[in-house]
Structures are given as C-alpha cells and as structure tokens.
Amino acid sequence: MTVPRPRGAALDAGWSGTAAEALPDDADTSVLVGRIWDPSVDGPTPVTVRDGMVIDVSRRFPTVRDICELPDPAAVVAGLDGPTVGDFGEILANTEAATRDRTRPWLLAPVDLQVLKAAGVTFPISMIERVIEERARGDLALAADIRHRMLADVGVDLHSLAPGSVEADRLKSLLVAEGMWSQYLEVGIGPDAEIFTKGQVLSAVGTAVPVGVLAASTWNNPEPEVTLIVASTGRIVGATLGNDVNLRDVEGRSALLLPLAKDNNASCALGPLIRLFDERFGMAQVRELEVSVEVSGVDGFLLEAVSEMTRMSRDPEELVRQLIGPHHQYPDGAALMLGTMFAPIQDRDRPGEGFTHKVDDVVRISCPALGTLVNRVWHAEECEPWHFGVRDLMGNLVRRGLL
C-alpha cells in the first residue's frame, strides 16, 4: 500500500514540466490569460502571457471574469500593457507546492468568478463505462464481466448515434425490452445532456499542484477534457484544459452520489491558461482537437490514451445552449468541461481489476493548441485546503483599490 506523502514533503524536481510544454505550440500567436498569486498584494492577479513573460493586467481588469465579459476579449488583451511580473517558466517552476517560495508569484487556475460546470456522458465509450459502473456498484471484477457481455449485447455503432434522434429512441426501446436501460444511457442518447456542478466558484486548482481523490475510494480515474470558457451571454470566448477527477466506485453505487464522486478538495483542475478565441483559434478548431493523457506511477505503471473531440455525441455549442440561456443564467459566466472518451480499463495490479489511481501518480493532459496541464494525485484530505472564497477575493480587490 502506498502511504500518502505528508503535505509539504519534497517531491522529485521537474515533475510538473517546462514552460514549453505548458504553453500552446503556437504560443507566440496565441492570446493567453490566466491568474497568479501575487505575494506583494497577498491575492490573485489576472495576467496575460506574451513572449514568455507574465504581464499583470489587474489595473484594467481585476478579475478574469471581467476580461471574458468583453465583446472581443482577445482583441483587447492582445493590446494590453501592464507591469511585467516575471518569466512564465520561473513562475511555473515556483508553483509546485512542496518547493514553492511564497515570497514569489505562482500560478493559479485561470478562472475566478465563473461557475465550474461539467458535461457527462458526451462520448459513447464513456457512456458504456457509466452503465457498467452503475451495474457493478463499485466492484472491479464484476465490471469486467459486465463490460464483455454488454458490448456484445448492444451490438450497435454508438459513435454514429445522434442523441434524441429516431434511431436513438429505437435503441432506447430495445434496451428497455432487454432490461438494460440505464439513467446513463438516457443522458447519453436522450435529448437532454447531463450537466452538473463540478465544484464551487474559486475552488479549482491549476497546473503543477496535487489533485485530490478521497482516501476511501478504491476505483477512480482522471478525466481529461477540453473546457470552454463561456460569458454570461452564452458566448464562448475561449478554452482551456481540465481534469474532471472522478470516483468511479462512489458514482457507481448511486448516481445520487454524484456530488460526492465529483466535488472534493482539489478535484477540479484547470489550466494552465485560457486561450481566448480569435481569428486563429475558435470553435472550428476546438471541434477537431485531440487531447492526450498520460498517467505515470511510482510503481512504474504507464497509461497513455487520446480523446478525440470529433467523437463527441453532442456538439459543444449544443451543450452550452443547454447550460445557459433563457432557462438559466450565470451572471459571471461559466467554465464548462465537455466530457471525455477516456474511460481506462487497462489492468494495473491484477487481471480483471482495471485501472485506479495510486498516490503520487502524475497525470499529464496535453493538447498542442492548449498546452499541458500536469497534476500529481494525492488524497483529497491531504491536498492544500481551499480557504480563499468570494468574500476574500472581494475584500482583497477593495484593499488594492481595484474595486
């Protein structure tokens, strides 16, 4: 059994990657925004990254939310000037919690007042895995048997099935008749998407810090996802990477335990930066993205996979319309994680038991257009507690004369 590393203990150097890995391949032509913790003002500061340097834009925009509410955020940010905080690579290197110099800036999750939302069961393969979770009720060995039988019984190309279509309704009738219907299949092929609250405002963690799984969980995994940044109007203004950490055993016991499976300390990671939409990067490019994930363990285990956005069963803009509109408003906008086709079944310890995290796993979620989000897995109970809430942010901005 791996013993959790006490908070503050030293980690091996460089596990969180370099600036070149963290930034998009075309960073020199990307419009990038994020946040740092600035010890000189004892609070978070919106920044843009340009030519490898981190520029403070808080005097114009005290929150990232304010930037995202602009009619054309990328055009404004591209022309912004402000004091240079430092080199992005040096700030990234100072972000690792165990080796951090708290007198110098470090990176935070790139969103602030936006609500943290996630869409589930948006890829057919993950839909099947959710059904298996539900039927196995957290039993890894039983899951392997159900997976084999269910895929044989369904016998349909789910990738080509449009949710809410006549064909989807026909499949629903077939599954009901076979006693195989599930609430996960309902949101996977039915007209209404599953969109849930992933975490509370300001609770997301960024790159180069631990993500958390509950110590009691014995079946869990990362979920590498593209995350859309949505303004209060419903307009999509940018994208970043996300890790929708999931406790499969908890959700498998009951879908009503989704909040416990999804919303724990450090269970939502976003970053490293938001890439704002401009003439070079927008929804057309998002629809074609491929997101890779690598999980490496101290036990020598290595898992690699790719999630292709082209294989989503629902269009991202449809998910945004179901999230926000006349039926529901978010005055400060939202960060919407789009789901993943990554549902790891590769055996780690014993045949038939599949994959689950171990303490100190390093998860790398990468996309050439968005960079790399890197996190080490700890127990949620041992991750840095979340104390800085909305009241703290407002008070800090007032003290700094920014509100």
ZITA-V610567 format. One record per run of one state. SS is the DSSP state (H for helix, E for strand, C for the rest). FROM is the first residue (numbers start at 1). TO is the last residue. If there is no record, write none. Layout:
# ZITA-V610567
ss: [SS SS]
from: [FROM FROM]
to: [TO TO]
This chain:
# ZITA-V610567
ss: [C H C H C E C E C E C H C H C E H C H C E C E C E H C H C H C H C H C E C E C E C E C E C E C E H C H C E C H C E C E H E C H C E C E C E C E C E H C H C]
from: [1 19 23 27 30 32 39 43 51 53 57 64 69 73 79 84 88 94 97 100 106 109 115 121 123 124 137 140 155 158 161 166 178 183 190 194 200 205 206 211 214 220 222 224 231 236 245 246 248 254 255 263 268 277 283 287 290 297 302 309 312 313 316 324 325 326 328 329 334 338 362 368 371 380 383 390 400]
to: [18 22 26 29 31 38 42 50 52 56 63 68 72 78 83 87 93 96 99 105 108 114 120 122 123 136 139 154 157 160 165 177 182 189 193 199 204 205 210 213 219 221 223 230 235 244 245 247 253 254 262 267 276 282 286 289 296 301 308 311 312 315 323 324 325 327 328 333 337 361 367 370 379 382 389 399 403]
